[in-house]
Amino acid sequence: MRTRIVLKEKNLPFDRILLDLPNKEQKQDWYLALNPYGKVPVLVEEGAWVYESAICNEYLEEKYPTPPLAPTEAGAKAQMRLWIEFCNSQFVPPVIGLVYENRKPAAERSQEKIDHSKARLNELLPRLEAQLQSQDYLVGDYGLADLTFTPFLALCERVGVDLSSFPHTAQWAARLKNRDSYEEVKIGFPA
Ligand SMILES: N[C@@H](CCC(=O)N[C@@H](CS)C(=O)NCC(=O)O)C(=O)O
């Protein structure tokens, strides 16, 4: 989704090839040759193939810089990468933890795991809230740092993460989810 958001923002045509993840198509040899991690996405273009959504997105930004989705100044670019890293290494795991528990039948859910993931998010959200106190987006204009969070903010809403104590983050999440690019890619996003 994060790479498709970039493709949409840049108005780039693409074909989407879906893999059967539950049946582990992503672990077949032909796919492992494209991405040794056996995960989606892989971006394939004549002359290049790239995996890891953050790397796909920077590739697209460098190859198709208009409209820009990243700052060009080195310090700001480093800040952008730090937010992407924060998203992937800190923010995503508790959100995924909540999604897994939420998918189980109610009787099999672990309240302890749910509480643990929500507590972890409540430790992380103040960092976003502080950053968004005086600006609409994480680093300058809307860009790769923000859109890296978009699908996971949408998941937060679905699994009942309460953002009411983080009003700037809640408004930012609403702005991100309201973009046309997200509207177009979210179709088919599993609950
Ligand atoms: N860090 C990777 C994460 C990719 C990832 O976890 N993809 C999931 C789907 S959203 C996947 O392929 N899961 C199947 C699997 O792990 O076998 C990225 O951002 O590209």
The ligand as a MOL file (V3000), in Angstrom:
LIG
                    3D

  0  0  0     0  0            999 V3000
M  V30 BEGIN CTAB
M  V30 COUNTS 20 19 0 0 0
M  V30 BEGIN ATOM
M  V30 1 N 9.6400 -4.0600 5.7210 0
M  V30 2 C 8.8650 -4.6340 4.6450 0
M  V30 3 C 7.6710 -5.3710 5.2280 0
M  V30 4 C 6.9200 -6.1100 4.1660 0
M  V30 5 C 5.8720 -7.0230 4.7560 0
M  V30 6 O 5.8650 -7.3330 5.9540 0
M  V30 7 N 4.9780 -7.4780 3.8790 0
M  V30 8 C 3.9410 -8.3870 4.3190 0
M  V30 9 C 2.5880 -7.9520 3.7880 0
M  V30 10 S 2.1800 -6.3270 4.3000 0
M  V30 11 C 4.2110 -9.7710 3.7300 0
M  V30 12 O 4.7170 -9.8850 2.6260 0
M  V30 13 N 3.8440 -10.7960 4.4790 0
M  V30 14 C 3.9640 -12.1470 4.0220 0
M  V30 15 C 5.0650 -12.8990 4.6990 0
M  V30 16 O 5.7650 -12.3330 5.5770 0
M  V30 17 O 5.2360 -14.0920 4.3880 0
M  V30 18 C 8.4190 -3.5350 3.6770 0
M  V30 19 O 8.1190 -2.4200 4.1380 0
M  V30 20 O 8.3920 -3.7790 2.4580 0
M  V30 END ATOM
M  V30 BEGIN BOND
M  V30 1 1 1 2
M  V30 2 1 2 3
M  V30 3 1 2 18
M  V30 4 1 3 4
M  V30 5 1 4 5
M  V30 6 2 5 6
M  V30 7 1 5 7
M  V30 8 1 7 8
M  V30 9 1 8 9
M  V30 10 1 8 11
M  V30 11 1 9 10
M  V30 12 2 11 12
M  V30 13 1 11 13
M  V30 14 1 13 14
M  V30 15 1 14 15
M  V30 16 2 15 16
M  V30 17 1 15 17
M  V30 18 2 18 19
M  V30 19 1 18 20
M  V30 END BOND
M  V30 END CTAB
M  END
